[in-house]
Amino acid sequence: RSNSKLQSLWVLGNREIGDAGARSLAAALSEGSDVNATLDRIYMGGNSISSECEAECVRKTNGRIVFLPDEFIDM
């Protein structure tokens, strides 16, 4: 939340990140008076996030979290 430098973050191929982790990242970009305005995009893929959670995170962050297809990750 207090980031003032990082503009994009790529979180790829980390199966330990599930729905709870994705929701936490989405909350940092979209909720509260200390919402992170510096981080423009989080790119995620190859994680353990359900399609329902992906849709929720995209909607909640107005597209600031981008989920990449697994085919892109395996390249």
Backbone as XML, in Angstrom:
<?xml version="1.0"?>
<chain id="A" units="angstrom">
  <residue number="1" name="ARG">
    <atom name="N" x="0.816" y="-1.204" z="0.000"/>
    <atom name="CA" x="0.000" y="0.000" z="0.000"/>
    <atom name="C" x="0.854" y="1.260" z="0.000"/>
  </residue>
  <residue number="2" name="SER">
    <atom name="N" x="1.991" y="1.219" z="0.622"/>
    <atom name="CA" x="2.801" y="2.437" z="0.740"/>
    <atom name="C" x="3.853" y="2.562" z="-0.355"/>
  </residue>
  <residue number="3" name="ASN">
    <atom name="N" x="3.802" y="1.719" z="-1.366"/>
    <atom name="CA" x="4.725" y="1.787" z="-2.486"/>
    <atom name="C" x="4.685" y="3.172" z="-3.134"/>
  </residue>
  <residue number="4" name="SER">
    <atom name="N" x="5.850" y="3.721" z="-3.442"/>
    <atom name="CA" x="5.896" y="5.008" z="-4.135"/>
    <atom name="C" x="6.792" y="4.960" z="-5.369"/>
  </residue>
  <residue number="5" name="LYS">
    <atom name="N" x="7.307" y="3.793" z="-5.723"/>
    <atom name="CA" x="8.223" y="3.660" z="-6.866"/>
    <atom name="C" x="7.776" y="2.634" z="-7.895"/>
  </residue>
  <residue number="6" name="LEU">
    <atom name="N" x="7.337" y="1.484" z="-7.440"/>
    <atom name="CA" x="7.003" y="0.376" z="-8.328"/>
    <atom name="C" x="5.757" y="0.700" z="-9.140"/>
  </residue>
  <residue number="7" name="GLN">
    <atom name="N" x="5.877" y="0.606" z="-10.474"/>
    <atom name="CA" x="4.750" y="0.923" z="-11.353"/>
    <atom name="C" x="4.067" y="-0.307" z="-11.915"/>
  </residue>
  <residue number="8" name="SER">
    <atom name="N" x="4.805" y="-1.411" z="-12.061"/>
    <atom name="CA" x="4.190" y="-2.655" z="-12.519"/>
    <atom name="C" x="4.849" y="-3.820" z="-11.793"/>
  </residue>
  <residue number="9" name="LEU">
    <atom name="N" x="4.076" y="-4.873" z="-11.624"/>
    <atom name="CA" x="4.540" y="-6.050" z="-10.903"/>
    <atom name="C" x="4.089" y="-7.275" z="-11.679"/>
  </residue>
  <residue number="10" name="TRP">
    <atom name="N" x="5.019" y="-8.181" z="-11.938"/>
    <atom name="CA" x="4.713" y="-9.421" z="-12.639"/>
    <atom name="C" x="4.801" y="-10.558" z="-11.635"/>
  </residue>
  <residue number="11" name="VAL">
    <atom name="N" x="3.706" y="-11.271" z="-11.436"/>
    <atom name="CA" x="3.640" y="-12.390" z="-10.503"/>
    <atom name="C" x="3.225" y="-13.611" z="-11.323"/>
  </residue>
  <residue number="12" name="LEU">
    <atom name="N" x="4.227" y="-14.346" z="-11.798"/>
    <atom name="CA" x="3.972" y="-15.437" z="-12.737"/>
    <atom name="C" x="4.500" y="-16.759" z="-12.205"/>
  </residue>
  <residue number="13" name="GLY">
    <atom name="N" x="3.726" y="-17.806" z="-12.412"/>
    <atom name="CA" x="4.177" y="-19.151" z="-12.117"/>
    <atom name="C" x="4.367" y="-19.455" z="-10.642"/>
  </residue>
  <residue number="14" name="ASN">
    <atom name="N" x="3.662" y="-18.779" z="-9.788"/>
    <atom name="CA" x="3.768" y="-19.027" z="-8.358"/>
    <atom name="C" x="2.493" y="-19.701" z="-7.885"/>
  </residue>
  <residue number="15" name="ARG">
    <atom name="N" x="2.495" y="-21.019" z="-7.834"/>
    <atom name="CA" x="1.298" y="-21.793" z="-7.474"/>
    <atom name="C" x="0.888" y="-21.597" z="-6.016"/>
  </residue>
  <residue number="16" name="GLU">
    <atom name="N" x="1.741" y="-20.982" z="-5.212"/>
    <atom name="CA" x="1.403" y="-20.727" z="-3.811"/>
    <atom name="C" x="0.439" y="-19.549" z="-3.662"/>
  </residue>
  <residue number="17" name="ILE">
    <atom name="N" x="0.294" y="-18.758" z="-4.706"/>
    <atom name="CA" x="-0.641" y="-17.633" z="-4.653"/>
    <atom name="C" x="-2.002" y="-18.114" z="-5.118"/>
  </residue>
  <residue number="18" name="GLY">
    <atom name="N" x="-2.956" y="-18.073" z="-4.228"/>
    <atom name="CA" x="-4.309" y="-18.503" z="-4.532"/>
    <atom name="C" x="-5.279" y="-17.342" z="-4.459"/>
  </residue>
  <residue number="19" name="ASP">
    <atom name="N" x="-6.530" y="-17.659" z="-4.277"/>
    <atom name="CA" x="-7.585" y="-16.645" z="-4.236"/>
    <atom name="C" x="-7.357" y="-15.614" z="-3.129"/>
  </residue>
  <residue number="20" name="ALA">
    <atom name="N" x="-6.951" y="-16.069" z="-1.946"/>
    <atom name="CA" x="-6.744" y="-15.142" z="-0.823"/>
    <atom name="C" x="-5.642" y="-14.125" z="-1.149"/>
  </residue>
  <residue number="21" name="GLY">
    <atom name="N" x="-4.558" y="-14.588" z="-1.755"/>
    <atom name="CA" x="-3.469" y="-13.689" z="-2.126"/>
    <atom name="C" x="-3.888" y="-12.696" z="-3.194"/>
  </residue>
  <residue number="22" name="ALA">
    <atom name="N" x="-4.632" y="-13.174" z="-4.183"/>
    <atom name="CA" x="-5.110" y="-12.292" z="-5.249"/>
    <atom name="C" x="-6.056" y="-11.234" z="-4.691"/>
  </residue>
  <residue number="23" name="ARG">
    <atom name="N" x="-6.919" y="-11.646" z="-3.782"/>
    <atom name="CA" x="-7.847" y="-10.683" z="-3.173"/>
    <atom name="C" x="-7.099" y="-9.641" z="-2.334"/>
  </residue>
  <residue number="24" name="SER">
    <atom name="N" x="-6.032" y="-10.043" z="-1.675"/>
    <atom name="CA" x="-5.228" y="-9.093" z="-0.896"/>
    <atom name="C" x="-4.563" y="-8.062" z="-1.800"/>
  </residue>
  <residue number="25" name="LEU">
    <atom name="N" x="-4.022" y="-8.524" z="-2.919"/>
    <atom name="CA" x="-3.417" y="-7.588" z="-3.869"/>
    <atom name="C" x="-4.471" y="-6.642" z="-4.443"/>
  </residue>
  <residue number="26" name="ALA">
    <atom name="N" x="-5.635" y="-7.173" z="-4.764"/>
    <atom name="CA" x="-6.711" y="-6.333" z="-5.294"/>
    <atom name="C" x="-7.140" y="-5.292" z="-4.273"/>
  </residue>
  <residue number="27" name="ALA">
    <atom name="N" x="-7.204" y="-5.670" z="-3.018"/>
    <atom name="CA" x="-7.594" y="-4.730" z="-1.969"/>
    <atom name="C" x="-6.590" y="-3.586" z="-1.858"/>
  </residue>
  <residue number="28" name="ALA">
    <atom name="N" x="-5.304" y="-3.883" z="-2.010"/>
    <atom name="CA" x="-4.276" y="-2.839" z="-1.929"/>
    <atom name="C" x="-4.415" y="-1.825" z="-3.053"/>
  </residue>
  <residue number="29" name="LEU">
    <atom name="N" x="-5.005" y="-2.258" z="-4.180"/>
    <atom name="CA" x="-5.177" y="-1.360" z="-5.322"/>
    <atom name="C" x="-6.537" y="-0.674" z="-5.361"/>
  </residue>
  <residue number="30" name="SER">
    <atom name="N" x="-7.453" y="-1.073" z="-4.473"/>
    <atom name="CA" x="-8.814" y="-0.576" z="-4.664"/>
    <atom name="C" x="-9.576" y="-0.187" z="-3.405"/>
  </residue>
  <residue number="31" name="GLU">
    <atom name="N" x="-9.033" y="-0.443" z="-2.223"/>
    <atom name="CA" x="-9.811" y="-0.203" z="-1.010"/>
    <atom name="C" x="-9.058" y="0.674" z="-0.017"/>
  </residue>
  <residue number="32" name="GLY">
    <atom name="N" x="-9.796" y="1.468" z="0.697"/>
    <atom name="CA" x="-9.235" y="2.229" z="1.808"/>
    <atom name="C" x="-8.637" y="3.560" z="1.416"/>
  </residue>
  <residue number="33" name="SER">
    <atom name="N" x="-8.362" y="4.350" z="2.424"/>
    <atom name="CA" x="-7.805" y="5.680" z="2.187"/>
    <atom name="C" x="-6.332" y="5.614" z="1.793"/>
  </residue>
  <residue number="34" name="ASP">
    <atom name="N" x="-5.683" y="4.462" z="2.025"/>
    <atom name="CA" x="-4.269" y="4.311" z="1.678"/>
    <atom name="C" x="-4.069" y="3.463" z="0.423"/>
  </residue>
  <residue number="35" name="VAL">
    <atom name="N" x="-5.055" y="3.482" z="-0.474"/>
    <atom name="CA" x="-4.970" y="2.711" z="-1.711"/>
    <atom name="C" x="-3.693" y="3.085" z="-2.478"/>
  </residue>
  <residue number="36" name="ASN">
    <atom name="N" x="-3.053" y="2.080" z="-3.080"/>
    <atom name="CA" x="-1.819" y="2.318" z="-3.813"/>
    <atom name="C" x="-2.127" y="2.902" z="-5.181"/>
  </residue>
  <residue number="37" name="ALA">
    <atom name="N" x="-1.698" y="4.133" z="-5.402"/>
    <atom name="CA" x="-1.950" y="4.809" z="-6.673"/>
    <atom name="C" x="-0.743" y="4.753" z="-7.605"/>
  </residue>
  <residue number="38" name="THR">
    <atom name="N" x="0.426" y="4.388" z="-7.090"/>
    <atom name="CA" x="1.641" y="4.336" z="-7.900"/>
    <atom name="C" x="1.693" y="3.081" z="-8.758"/>
  </residue>
  <residue number="39" name="LEU">
    <atom name="N" x="1.315" y="1.960" z="-8.191"/>
    <atom name="CA" x="1.337" y="0.694" z="-8.910"/>
    <atom name="C" x="0.188" y="0.673" z="-9.910"/>
  </residue>
  <residue number="40" name="ASP">
    <atom name="N" x="0.544" y="0.742" z="-11.180"/>
    <atom name="CA" x="-0.466" y="0.848" z="-12.229"/>
    <atom name="C" x="-1.059" y="-0.505" z="-12.608"/>
  </residue>
  <residue number="41" name="ARG">
    <atom name="N" x="-0.223" y="-1.555" z="-12.672"/>
    <atom name="CA" x="-0.698" y="-2.873" z="-13.105"/>
    <atom name="C" x="0.016" y="-3.981" z="-12.337"/>
  </residue>
  <residue number="42" name="ILE">
    <atom name="N" x="-0.731" y="-5.022" z="-12.049"/>
    <atom name="CA" x="-0.171" y="-6.278" z="-11.572"/>
    <atom name="C" x="-0.546" y="-7.322" z="-12.617"/>
  </residue>
  <residue number="43" name="TYR">
    <atom name="N" x="0.466" y="-7.956" z="-13.189"/>
    <atom name="CA" x="0.250" y="-9.010" z="-14.177"/>
    <atom name="C" x="0.409" y="-10.345" z="-13.470"/>
  </residue>
  <residue number="44" name="MET">
    <atom name="N" x="-0.593" y="-11.194" z="-13.583"/>
    <atom name="CA" x="-0.565" y="-12.479" z="-12.900"/>
    <atom name="C" x="-0.883" y="-13.596" z="-13.879"/>
  </residue>
  <residue number="45" name="GLY">
    <atom name="N" x="-0.307" y="-14.766" z="-13.630"/>
    <atom name="CA" x="-0.599" y="-15.925" z="-14.437"/>
    <atom name="C" x="0.156" y="-17.124" z="-13.928"/>
  </residue>
  <residue number="46" name="GLY">
    <atom name="N" x="-0.368" y="-18.304" z="-14.189"/>
    <atom name="CA" x="0.282" y="-19.520" z="-13.744"/>
    <atom name="C" x="0.225" y="-19.695" z="-12.243"/>
  </residue>
  <residue number="47" name="ASN">
    <atom name="N" x="-0.746" y="-19.067" z="-11.601"/>
    <atom name="CA" x="-0.927" y="-19.163" z="-10.166"/>
    <atom name="C" x="-2.116" y="-20.086" z="-9.888"/>
  </residue>
  <residue number="48" name="SER">
    <atom name="N" x="-2.508" y="-20.198" z="-8.648"/>
    <atom name="CA" x="-3.640" y="-21.068" z="-8.275"/>
    <atom name="C" x="-4.860" y="-20.230" z="-7.931"/>
  </residue>
  <residue number="49" name="ILE">
    <atom name="N" x="-5.305" y="-19.445" z="-8.885"/>
    <atom name="CA" x="-6.420" y="-18.520" z="-8.663"/>
    <atom name="C" x="-7.607" y="-18.978" z="-9.506"/>
  </residue>
  <residue number="50" name="SER">
    <atom name="N" x="-8.761" y="-19.049" z="-8.881"/>
    <atom name="CA" x="-9.959" y="-19.509" z="-9.593"/>
    <atom name="C" x="-10.413" y="-18.450" z="-10.599"/>
  </residue>
  <residue number="51" name="SER">
    <atom name="N" x="-11.135" y="-18.894" z="-11.616"/>
    <atom name="CA" x="-11.636" y="-17.955" z="-12.632"/>
    <atom name="C" x="-12.620" y="-16.964" z="-12.017"/>
  </residue>
  <residue number="52" name="GLU">
    <atom name="N" x="-13.381" y="-17.392" z="-11.012"/>
    <atom name="CA" x="-14.306" y="-16.478" z="-10.337"/>
    <atom name="C" x="-13.544" y="-15.372" z="-9.615"/>
  </residue>
  <residue number="53" name="CYS">
    <atom name="N" x="-12.450" y="-15.740" z="-8.952"/>
    <atom name="CA" x="-11.631" y="-14.749" z="-8.246"/>
    <atom name="C" x="-10.946" y="-13.811" z="-9.241"/>
  </residue>
  <residue number="54" name="GLU">
    <atom name="N" x="-10.478" y="-14.353" z="-10.359"/>
    <atom name="CA" x="-9.867" y="-13.506" z="-11.385"/>
    <atom name="C" x="-10.842" y="-12.423" z="-11.825"/>
  </residue>
  <residue number="55" name="ALA">
    <atom name="N" x="-12.073" y="-12.816" z="-12.137"/>
    <atom name="CA" x="-13.082" y="-11.847" z="-12.584"/>
    <atom name="C" x="-13.367" y="-10.817" z="-11.501"/>
  </residue>
  <residue number="56" name="GLU">
    <atom name="N" x="-13.448" y="-11.271" z="-10.259"/>
    <atom name="CA" x="-13.691" y="-10.365" z="-9.134"/>
    <atom name="C" x="-12.559" y="-9.344" z="-8.995"/>
  </residue>
  <residue number="57" name="CYS">
    <atom name="N" x="-11.320" y="-9.799" z="-9.098"/>
    <atom name="CA" x="-10.162" y="-8.907" z="-8.940"/>
    <atom name="C" x="-10.069" y="-7.885" z="-10.075"/>
  </residue>
  <residue number="58" name="VAL">
    <atom name="N" x="-10.322" y="-8.325" z="-11.290"/>
    <atom name="CA" x="-10.301" y="-7.410" z="-12.436"/>
    <atom name="C" x="-11.364" y="-6.331" z="-12.255"/>
  </residue>
  <residue number="59" name="ARG">
    <atom name="N" x="-12.548" y="-6.747" z="-11.879"/>
    <atom name="CA" x="-13.662" y="-5.812" z="-11.673"/>
    <atom name="C" x="-13.354" y="-4.850" z="-10.519"/>
  </residue>
  <residue number="60" name="LYS">
    <atom name="N" x="-12.868" y="-5.381" z="-9.432"/>
    <atom name="CA" x="-12.602" y="-4.585" z="-8.229"/>
    <atom name="C" x="-11.517" y="-3.531" z="-8.471"/>
  </residue>
  <residue number="61" name="THR">
    <atom name="N" x="-10.532" y="-3.853" z="-9.321"/>
    <atom name="CA" x="-9.409" y="-2.945" z="-9.553"/>
    <atom name="C" x="-9.545" y="-2.156" z="-10.855"/>
  </residue>
  <residue number="62" name="ASN">
    <atom name="N" x="-10.690" y="-2.261" z="-11.499"/>
    <atom name="CA" x="-10.885" y="-1.588" z="-12.793"/>
    <atom name="C" x="-9.800" y="-1.959" z="-13.794"/>
  </residue>
  <residue number="63" name="GLY">
    <atom name="N" x="-9.436" y="-3.232" z="-13.804"/>
    <atom name="CA" x="-8.470" y="-3.730" z="-14.775"/>
    <atom name="C" x="-7.019" y="-3.512" z="-14.422"/>
  </residue>
  <residue number="64" name="ARG">
    <atom name="N" x="-6.726" y="-3.074" z="-13.213"/>
    <atom name="CA" x="-5.332" y="-2.872" z="-12.818"/>
    <atom name="C" x="-4.625" y="-4.188" z="-12.530"/>
  </residue>
  <residue number="65" name="ILE">
    <atom name="N" x="-5.392" y="-5.255" z="-12.285"/>
    <atom name="CA" x="-4.817" y="-6.602" z="-12.232"/>
    <atom name="C" x="-5.170" y="-7.275" z="-13.550"/>
  </residue>
  <residue number="66" name="VAL">
    <atom name="N" x="-4.142" y="-7.795" z="-14.211"/>
    <atom name="CA" x="-4.306" y="-8.440" z="-15.516"/>
    <atom name="C" x="-3.895" y="-9.898" z="-15.362"/>
  </residue>
  <residue number="67" name="PHE">
    <atom name="N" x="-4.795" y="-10.807" z="-15.730"/>
    <atom name="CA" x="-4.498" y="-12.236" z="-15.669"/>
    <atom name="C" x="-4.137" y="-12.723" z="-17.066"/>
  </residue>
  <residue number="68" name="LEU">
    <atom name="N" x="-2.946" y="-13.292" z="-17.170"/>
    <atom name="CA" x="-2.447" y="-13.797" z="-18.445"/>
    <atom name="C" x="-2.785" y="-15.279" z="-18.574"/>
  </residue>
  <residue number="69" name="PRO">
    <atom name="N" x="-3.068" y="-15.737" z="-19.789"/>
    <atom name="CA" x="-3.380" y="-17.156" z="-19.981"/>
    <atom name="C" x="-2.149" y="-18.025" z="-19.715"/>
  </residue>
  <residue number="70" name="ASP">
    <atom name="N" x="-2.381" y="-19.250" z="-19.287"/>
    <atom name="CA" x="-1.284" y="-20.168" z="-18.997"/>
    <atom name="C" x="-0.365" y="-20.376" z="-20.201"/>
  </residue>
  <residue number="71" name="GLU">
    <atom name="N" x="-0.909" y="-20.317" z="-21.409"/>
    <atom name="CA" x="-0.074" y="-20.496" z="-22.600"/>
    <atom name="C" x="1.035" y="-19.444" z="-22.657"/>
  </residue>
  <residue number="72" name="PHE">
    <atom name="N" x="0.743" y="-18.251" z="-22.178"/>
    <atom name="CA" x="1.733" y="-17.175" z="-22.170"/>
    <atom name="C" x="2.831" y="-17.480" z="-21.162"/>
  </residue>
  <residue number="73" name="ILE">
    <atom name="N" x="2.473" y="-18.064" z="-20.045"/>
    <atom name="CA" x="3.414" y="-18.360" z="-18.976"/>
    <atom name="C" x="4.372" y="-19.472" z="-19.385"/>
  </residue>
  <residue number="74" name="ASP">
    <atom name="N" x="3.881" y="-20.443" z="-20.123"/>
    <atom name="CA" x="4.677" y="-21.614" z="-20.495"/>
    <atom name="C" x="5.661" y="-21.357" z="-21.632"/>
  </residue>
  <residue number="75" name="MET">
    <atom name="N" x="5.680" y="-20.172" z="-22.187"/>
    <atom name="CA" x="6.522" y="-19.870" z="-23.337"/>
    <atom name="C" x="7.993" y="-19.899" z="-22.986"/>
  </residue>
</chain>
